[in-house]
Amino acid sequence: MRRSRSRYPRLTMLLAALAGARAAMSGQARADVADVAATTPPADPEPIHPETPDVEPEGFVLPAGTTAVPPLTLMGYVDFGFADAGGNGTSYPPGDNRVPADYGVDTFAPAVNSRGDVASIDSGGRPTNGFLPRSVNIAGRPSFLLNVVNQELRYQAPHVPVMAFVRLQILPRWGGDGVGNVTPLYVDQAFGRVTLIEGRELFISGGKFDSVFGIEYLDNSSVYRTGITPSLFARYTTGTALGAKAFYRQQIAPLWSALSLNVAATNGSNFVEALQPPDASLTGVPLASARFGYELNLPRVQIKLGASALRGPRNDQFDRVALLEMFGFDARLYVAGLSLSGEYVHVDEEEGAGGKQTGAGGYPIASEFYAMGFWGQAAYALTLANAVLRAITPYVRYERREAWFEGFRPITVARVTAGLRVELWGALILKGEFLFNQEVEGAPEVDNNVLTTSVVYTW
């Protein structure tokens, strides 16, 4: 669920700080912004996102008398948590001797944080073929975690329609297997953006940026995500990509509506970096992706619909004719504090050349792979007129995924995620959730439920 100004009016402190950042992105005169805002539908419930257009359909305008903000803006957060995963922290059942071990279970199921890191990927010595998430290596032992230290920098030169954005993430981890502590510095995003036509929502970006497929990538940040963990399909749609993209939105003011088109050409897909590396093309052929969207922005009800597609060489091997194809549909409804959102995703990967290459290392084969399914989430934001306790948001998500590698038995898994989000002072977010993982068909049942919490400090 994307954070909404209309759903979270309590976050005045946080929104004031982030609004200043968004204002710094605008390369237009304030009078021009006000003219455009006057003709656009109100209250589009979008988060303040690094790639949010300069002139947004919610019609944001600086209050009268507000002084200009500095062109350089720093924002960030610290995500600290506690997690307890069932069993040994993996989806591998005891006594299962099938190989590769990761072809017969859902290794991403026992997630513990917003990045989708799992409690463990220890296969007990059995060979795997690299379809593995990142791990915090706590196994089945309850542990405190420093999930991520996130720092963002945004620069908008005065009177120039060019913006630059960088998001760096520090990931303190226990390496396990005698490795000890490791702390990678991860460049999550680094891109520049040009506003081509003054007063128009037409933007060209180049660098490393968010996915254009679906909607869940908008919740990658711990601040924006309603809950803690991503869905079972986030591994295919929320990875950042390196390349170029264009965004265009056309407002239809008489109908309180808008149409948008987001297209990109990138090194690889929007699989997470643990599955397909984004920083170099292994085939030399770019992959194309796009999303077409429709928005109905009434004063009290907002509806958003989208259709996405992606096609090109899979970027975890070297054969440029081994294609990855994806399509999906998404929908969101916002009304009176209630938010309903969901997405359907279909994935089709052809068999690739040997020597699979991922951020996790080299593997012998790039198997033909298929996946399909959906997720749906409901959340209700209870607004409180309190200087300390700003909002309480209970939420629940259901998801179901069917997937298989060619020559291996299909597996169907499901998950129910239930949790609570509490917002304090506009700068502190407390979350707690429980993941009920279920092996429906094809995979042995295993104790891989997860209890996880998160405390997010923002600045």
N, C-alpha and C positions, 0 to 999 in steps of 0.2 A: 504494500500500500504506500503510495507516495504521500509525503507530508503535505498537509494542506493549510494554507493560511486561514481558510474559512472554517476548517475543522479544529484548528489550534490557535484561536485568538489569544490564548493566555500567554503565548511565548513572546511577549512584547520585547523583552530584553534581547533574546537571541535573534529575533527577527529584525530588530533595529540594527544590530551589528551586521547581520548578513545583508540587510537591505542596503546598507552603505556599500558593501562589496558589489552588489548587483548594480548599484548606481554608477560605480566606477567603471563598469563594463560598457556603459553607453557612450557612443561616440557622437551623439546628436545633442543639439541644444535642448534645454528643458522645455522650451515652448513647443518644439516639434513633438517631443514625447507626450506632452499634454494634449496636443491636437489629435494624435493617434489614439491615445487612451480614451478620449471622449467618444470615439466611434467604435470602440471594441466592446464585446460582451464582458460583464463584470465577473469577478470572483472565480477565476479559473483555479481550481485547487491543485497547484503545482508546487513542488518544493523549490527553494532557492538553490539551483543546481549550477555547477560550473559551466554547463553548456546551455543554460536557459537563455532564450533570445533576449536581445536588448529591450524590445518593446513587447511586453508580455500581454496575453489576453486578459489578465487580471487588472490591467490598467494601472500599474504602480507608478506613482508620481511622488517626488520628494515633497514633503509638506512645505508650505509657504514660509520663507525666512530661513530654511535650512541651508547651512553653509556647504560649500562643495567638499566632497570627500577626497582624501589623497588618492593619487592614481595607483599607488601600491597598497594592497590589502593582504594581511595575513590572517588566516583562519585555521582552525584545527580542532582536534579532540584527542583524548586518551580514553581507550576502551579497556576497562579492567573487569575481570569476571571470575566466576567459580563454576566448575563443571564436574559432573559425576556421571560417567557412562556405565551402562550395564555390562556384565560379562567381562571380557578382556579389552573392551573398548573398540572392538572391530566387528565386522559382520561375518567373519570366518567361523563356521561351526566346528566344534571339537571333533576330531576323528575324520574330517572330510579330506580325502586324498586327491580330489580332482585338481588337475593343472591345465592351464594357468589358474592359480587360485582366485585371481580377481575376475575371471570370466564367469564364475558361477554364483557370485553374490553382488550386492550393492555396497561397494566400499565407501561411498559417500554418505551412507545413511546416518552414522553416529556423529553428526556435525555438532560443534560446540560453540561456534561464534559466527559473526556476520560474514566472514570471509569463506565460510564453508569448511574450515579446517576440522578434521575429525580427531577423535581421541587417540586413535592408533591405526596404523596400517601394517602392523606386524603379522605376517602370514605364517609364522611359525616355521620358517625355513623353506616353505614351498615356493616354487618359482612363480613369479607374476610377470605380466606383460605390459605394465606401465599405465593401466587405466586406474590410476590412483590419485586421491586428493592429497593436499598437504596435510601434515599431521602435527599436533602439539605434543605427541608422544607421552601422554599420561596414562595410557592403557585404561584399566578399570579402576584406577585409583583416584578418588576425589582430589581436586587440586585447584588452587588459585591460579589465575592466568592473566598475563598482560597481553591481551589479544592484539592490540595495535596502538602505536603512537602515530597519529596522522597529522601532517602539516601541509597546508595549502597556501600557495602564493598566486595572486592574481594581479596583473598589471594592465592598466588601460591608459595609454598616453593621452593627455588632454587634446581635444579637438582632432583626434586621429581615429578612424574607425577600425582600429586593430587592437585585439586583446590577446594576452598570453596567459596561460594557466598551467600550473605545475602542482601535482599532488604526490608527495613523498610519504611512504609508510615504512616505519621501523617495526620489525616483527621479532620481538624477543622470544626465543624458543629453546626448549631442552632437546638437544639433538638425539639423545638415546644411543644405544650400542657403543658406549664409550666415547662418543663424540663430545658430550658435555654441552655447555651453553653455546648457542649460535644466535646471531642477531643480524639477519639480512636487512639491507636497505633496498626497498622495492619502489621503483618509479611506476606508480599506478597510472598516472596521466601526465602528459607534457605536450601541449599543443598550442598553436596560434590560430586565431580566427579573424576573418575580415568580414565586415559588413559592406556588402557590395553597393547597395542602393539606400541612400538616406531615407528613413521613414518606412522602409520595407523590411519584412522579416525574411531576408535572404542572406544566408551566411555560408562561407566557405572555410573549412577547417583543415589543417594539416598537422600531423604528429601522431601521438598516441592518445586515443580518446575512448570514450565509452562506446558500447555496442549501439547499433541502431535497430537491433532485432528485439521485438516485443517490448515489455515494460519493466521487467524485474530489475534490469540493470540500474534503474533510477533509485533503487533501494540498496545499492551496494554499500553506501556509507552507513556506519553505525548510527549516525545522527538521523538520517532520513528513514531508515528501516523501522517499521512499527515494532517488529519483534527482534529476535536475535539471529536466528539461523535462516539461510536461504532455502528455497524449495528444492525438490529433487531434480528440477530441470535447470537450475541456475548454472550448472556446470557447462551447459550448451549455449547459454544466451547472455551471460553477464561478464565474460572476459573482455578486457580492453584490447583494442586492435591498433596497429600502426599503419597509417596510410593517409588518405584524403577523403573528405566527405562534404556534402552540401545539404543544407536544411532550408526549406521554404514553407511558410505558413500564410494562407490567405484568409483573412477575416471576412465573414459574411454577416455584417452587422444587423441587417433587417431580420435575419433568421436566428440571431443569437448563436451563431455557429462559426466554425472554422475548419478548414481542410489543411492538412500538412503532409509533406513528403520529405523523408530523410533517406539519403542514399550514400553509400560508401564503397570505396575500392581499397582493400587492405591486404597486408601480407598473408593473413590467415583468417580463420573464422572467429566467432565470438565464444568459442570454447574457452574455459579458464586456462590460465597459463600452465597449470600442471599437466594438462592434456595436450595442448598444441601451443608451441612457442609463438608469440606475436612479434618479436623484435627483429626477425629476419625471415625472408621468404625461402623455404627449402625447395620450391619448385620453379621460382622465377616468374610465376603467373599470378596476378592479383585475384582476389576473391571479391565478388560483388554481393552487396546486401542492401536491403531497402525496407522501409516501413511506410505505409500509407495510413493516415489517421483522420478521423472525424471527431469533432467536439461539439457538444450542445451545452452551452453555458447559460442556463437560466439563473435568475437571481437566487433561487433556493435549491435547485437541482442541477447537477452536472453529470453528463454522460460522455464517456470517451470510448471509441471503438477503434481497433487497428488491425491491419493485416500485414504480416512480415514474410520476407523470402530471402534466401541466401543460396549462392551457388558458386562453386569454384574448387580448385584442387585442395584436398585436405593437407594441412600444413604440418603434419607429423611424420612425413615420409618424403621421398624424392621424386615420385612418379607424378608428372604434371597432368596426366589423363585420369588419375584416380580421384574422382569427384566426391565432394560433400554437398548434399542438397538438404535444405531445411525450409519448412514453412510453418507459420503459426498464426493464431488469432488471439486477440486480447480484448478485454472489456472492463470498464470501471464505472461505478455509480457512486455518487456522493449526494447524500440528502440528510439534513437535520442531524449531523454528527455521525451518521452511519455511513460506512464505506464498504462497498463490495467490489472485489476485484478478482480476476482470474485470467488464465492463459492456457491455450492448447499448443503443444509443440510436437512437431514430427521431424525426425532426423534420419537421414539415409546416407551412409558412408560406404563407398566402394572399396574393395580390397586394394591396398597400396603395395609399393615395392618393399622389400625387406629392409631392415635397419631402421625401425621406428625410432624417431628422435623426439624427445620431449624434455621439458625442464627437469624431469625426474631422472633422465639418463637415457641410454640406448637400449632398445628392445628388438628381438629378432623379427617380429612380424607386425604388419599393420592390417588387422583383420577387417573383413566386411562387417558392418555394424548397423543396427537399426534400433530406434527408440521412438516411443510415442506415448502420449498421455497428457495430463492436465493438472493444474492446481487451482484452488479457489480459496479466497480469504474473506472473512467478515470481521470488522472491527467497529467499535463504537467509542467515540471520544466524549467523555463526560467532562464538561467545562465547569471549573470551580472558581468562584470569585474569592480567591485567597492569595495573599502576597507570596506565600511559600509554596503551597500545593496548587499547581496550575491546572493539571489535567490527569485523569485516570482513564486508560484505554485498555479494556479487555479485548482479546482477539482470539480467533481460532482459524486454522488453515487445514484444508484436506487436500491431499495430492495422491495421484496414482500413476505409476510408471511401468510400462512394459518394454523390455529391451532384450536383445540377443545378438550374439556374434555368430556369424555363419558357421554351421557345423556344431554349434553348442545349443543346449537346451534353453529356450526363452525363459526369462524370469520376470515375474510381476511382483512389484512391491507397492506398499501403500504407507502413508504416514498421516497421523493426526497431530498437529502442533497446537498447543493451547498455552496462552500466556497473558501477562499483565504488564503494561507500561505505565510508569508514573513519572511526571515531569515536575521538577522543583526549581523555583527561582528563574526559570527560563534559560538555565545554563547547566542543569544537571538532570540526567535521565537515568532512571532505574528500571530494569527489565528482569523478568523471570519467566521461564517457559519450560514445558515438558514436551519431549518428542516421543510419541508412541509409534515405533517402527514395526511394520508387519510384513512378513514374507508370505505373500498370497499364493504364489505358484512358482514352481521351478527351482526355488532356493530353499535349503533347509531352514527351519525356524531357529532363531538364535536370540540370545538376550543382548539386544543392542539399543534399548531405550536410553534416552539421555535427559538428565536434569541439568539445566544451565542457566546462569545469571549473567547480567552485564550492568556495569556502572559506567556511564559515558559522561565525561567532563568536557565541555565545549568552550571555545574562546573565539 
